[in-house]
């Protein structure tokens, strides 16, 4: 099971997220759920850096990705980062709609 955790601040802005575990939908190399979630989660870190110049504090190892938005981000740059993060959340919920027994999403 893949467990996604989205942390929001009091205003609703995403401050961090983590993706943990494996879907076990299919054997390694053929697991479309794991591949989809990984592409969305890692692609978001890469997109934020490339498109906004913002480097998230991120760490990745087998079965775990953790990323957080740096403190002090504001204005247009913060808005762009939040838009990309909200897009990621939307994509993850879309995957959950089809493969809910393999992924759970929790928001705080």
N, C-alpha and C positions, 0 to 999 in steps of 0.2 A: 504494500500500500504506500502510495506517495502522500505525504502530509505537507501541505502548504500552509504557512502561517504568515499573515499580513499584519504588521503593526502600524497603527495610525496614531497621530497625535490628537489633541483635543479638538482641533479644527477639522479633522477628517483626512488630513494629508498623510500619505504613506511615508513612514520613516524608515521602515526596513521590511525585509521579507526573507523567508527561508523555505527551501524545498528539500525535503528529507525522505529517504527511502527509495524503494524500487516498486514499480507497478506489478511486476510478475504477471503481466498480461500474456506474454509469450516468452520463449527462450531468448537469452541474451543475443542481441544483434537483430532480432525480429520483433522486438517489443515496441509497437507503434505508440503506445500510451507513454511509455518512458521517453521515447525519442521526441514526441511532441511536446511534452512538458519541459524536457531539457532544452529543446530548441527555443521555446518561448522564454524560459527563465534566464538562460545564458544570453540569448539574443537581446534581451532587454538591457542587461548590463552593458553589452557591446554597443547597442544603439544609443544609450544615454551618453556614453563616452564620446562616440563618433559625432552625434548630432548636436550635443549641447556642450561638449568639452568638459563635462563633469565626470570625475572618476568616483564611482561608488566604492565604499569600503567593502570589498567582496573577498570571500574565500570559498574555494571549491575543492572538494575531494570526492571520492567515490560515494555516491548516494547522498551528497549534501552540498547545497549551495546556500550561502548566507550573504546578504547584501544590505547595506544601509546607506541612506542619503547623508552626505556630509552636513554638519552644522553650519549655519550662517548663509546658506543658499537663499537667495531672495529674488524678487522681481520676475522678469521674463524667463530667466534661466530656471528658477524654481518651478514656474508654470509649465515649462517644456518637460522638465524631468517628471513632474506629476502626471502630465498627459501620457507620457510613455509608460509610466508605472500603472496607471489606470487601464491603459490598453492591455498590458500584460495580464492584469487581473481579469479583464473581460475574456481574454483568450483562454485563461485557465478555467474559468467557469464554463466556457463553451466545451472544453474537453471533459469537464466533470459531468455535463449534461448527458454526454454519450457514454462515458466510461466511469460513472460514479462509484462503482464497486472497487475501482483501482486508485482513486484520488479523492482526498478530502481537503477542503479549504476552510481555514478558520481565520476570522478577522477580529482583531482586538483594537 
